[in-house]
Amino acid sequence: MSAIDANDLLNTIWIVPALPLLGAIVLLFGGRRIGDPRSGWIATGLLFAAFIWSVVMFAALLNLPEESRHNTVNLFTWLEAGALKVDLGFLADPLSIIWILLVTGVGSLIHLYAIGYMHTDPNFGRFFAYFNLFAASMLVLVLASSFLVTFLGWEGVGLCSYLLVGFWSERRRASTASVKAFVTNRVGDFGFMLAMFFIVGALGSLDYAAMSSKAAGMAQSTATAIALLLFLACIGKSAQIGLHIWLPDAMEGPTPVSALIHAATMVTAGVFLVCRAAPFFERSGDAMTVVAVFGAITALLAGTVALVQPDIKRVLAYSTISQLGYMFVAAGVGAYSAAVFFVLVHAFYKATLFLGAGTVIHGTDDEQDIRHLGGLRKYLPFTGVAFIIAWMSISGVPPLAGFWAKDAVLASAFYAGNYFVYAVGLSAVALTAMYMGRETLLVFFGNERFHPAVSAAGATASTTQVLETTAPEPLVAVVTEPQRAHEHDATASPTVDFGTDPSPEHLSGNPQEGTRVMIVPVLILATFAIFAGLLDLPFTKLEFLNAFLEPVFAGFYTPEPTSFVSALILDVVAVLVVGIGIWIAYKTYGKGLDSTKPDPITKRLGRLGRLFGNAWYYDKFVSAAVGGPIRKASQWLSDVFDLKVIDGAVNGVAHLVVVAARNMRRIQTGLVRQYAIGIVLGTVLLLLYALALVGG
């Protein structure tokens, strides 16, 4: 294939977002008639076709010389105002190609899983319409050739998040969570819009090509303002400390939504934006320090909250916030390739964890309280194996993929000389091993607590016999669903808040493994969580991802190891920290729980445990502030300042005009004699005025 042929092929990259967009349109208008499961297969098939075309785009880009691996195709002029012109264009370069492979590849597997998970849902077709619409929006976001087109996709994924988090709108908490996510992200999006105004003022264009060529010459203060405003948008979309409060509540949506949007793709949009806008951050310098420190603090604080959560999805939600912090640490110290590597690896193991959690919830009649589970590896063997692999990978156990990604981030922080960020990140590593060990052990190991009167010392002989005779068939569809002793209210949320006493209800049957369409994607993702480290091993000629991304970040400083020995020492330290975290989790939860309350680690931490469990009381503080002084101030602005000052001024001017017009109307009598007298008097006054001027 010649370079010309490769560019011609890359000009068709618009097909990638067009395929899921087509699926969204078809299913929005005809999903109910198409029905379950055909709607799911259409959506999955179109996104998988987009993945195949993404692979073709990847091959075409590889065929170009390294310095020419970028191609922009403009579909039409979207906006033109004076000298400003914005095209609806797509940019194919190593960064965007990596992201579309991620979105379409992992997205296809999660779509496939959702066919089984959402089976029998009355709004099955509408769910997959939203799912495809999200994928199309995310693809527009990462393929955009300008900030404004990126913002179009940015708002699109925000809309889809709102629709999907609140998909089960009969649950009040789901509806509230969707609004909370939407409103919180608007705060960050305001920063994005302001940044675009600054960019137009400084560069005269919103195109990424203009940024790459002109950003190095702009004033440092301007670059810092642009970078920090863009980072504000990233804090909202990627749920970093300050605007993170929406992500844990977003777990009210269906679990495939949590896996696709809130673990693998949308929340990484902030990391993508920092990497794409790297010229601004590099020109600023100070903004990069802010990004790194924010990321490190987020990784640590979110890890402490995950450590004591009783809800299986809430643990993973705070884990996602923490892991996103690592990605920003990498970008903040200039290790952009390491940040992208972490994004890829995180998508594999976190999607495995979320889908595994979904299978647990699906197979236990919506049980999300990990204090009520235990020993599920006997009943969900495939899910259990995948979950354990993902646990080891996210913890950083070598040689799994998570080890290589986390090692690259920590080493980059150390060699960049940011030892504070390194130390905080290393502490977060220990927390990751502990909270994921706690969740995995309480769900899949130890005593079985989903039946009444089961102690940690072991089950009775009759229970043991039941366990031995109820081993699940491999990869078979679920025939019977487990039932609770008491049916749940369909409008009630299964989410378990910290401080909530365990429910007295138990399963009357045994948990069930998921169907084949659910298990296969989980196992594939778990396999990638093992081997994805091969994409960028820290050895000469094995850093494939780093070499592929080199044209995007060429000319930027990247921290490198000073010697093989020093790098090895850092690896050993990290592995020891991981080992300590896993050992603490095992000693605490290896045998399960004698009682579902209190949780041992919460009891040992005391006041700290309550502080962590209540997420440092930040959410409650925000709620109190919004519901208290902010609400009162808003009410005053509305009732007093707006009505009496703003409206008073406007209405006052109107009243003056009315009064003046009413008085002026009195001289309009219609009598010719009065008009003639007025003309004569006016003429006399003018003559007197003229004589006065001449005499002066």
Salt bridges, closest charged atoms under 4 A:
ASP36 OD2 - HIS119 ND1 3.11
ASP93 OD2 - ARG276 NH1 2.75
GLU155 OE1 - ARG186 NH2 3.30
ASP189 OD2 - ARG186 NH2 2.30
ASP249 OD2 - LYS180 NZ 2.74
ASP249 OD1 - ARG314 NH2 3.25
GLU252 OE2 - ARG173 NE 3.26
ASP366 OD2 - ARG171 NH2 3.93
GLU367 OE1 - ARG484 NH2 2.46
ASP369 OD2 - ARG371 NH2 2.86
GLU448 OE2 - LYS378 NZ 3.82
ASP497 OD2 - ARG173 NH1 2.93
ASP497 OD1 - ARG314 NH1 3.62
ASP501 OD2 - LYS597 NZ 3.83
GLU505 OE1 - HIS488 NE2 3.47
ASP599 OD2 - ARG438 NH2 2.70
ASP619 OD2 - LYS180 NZ 2.79
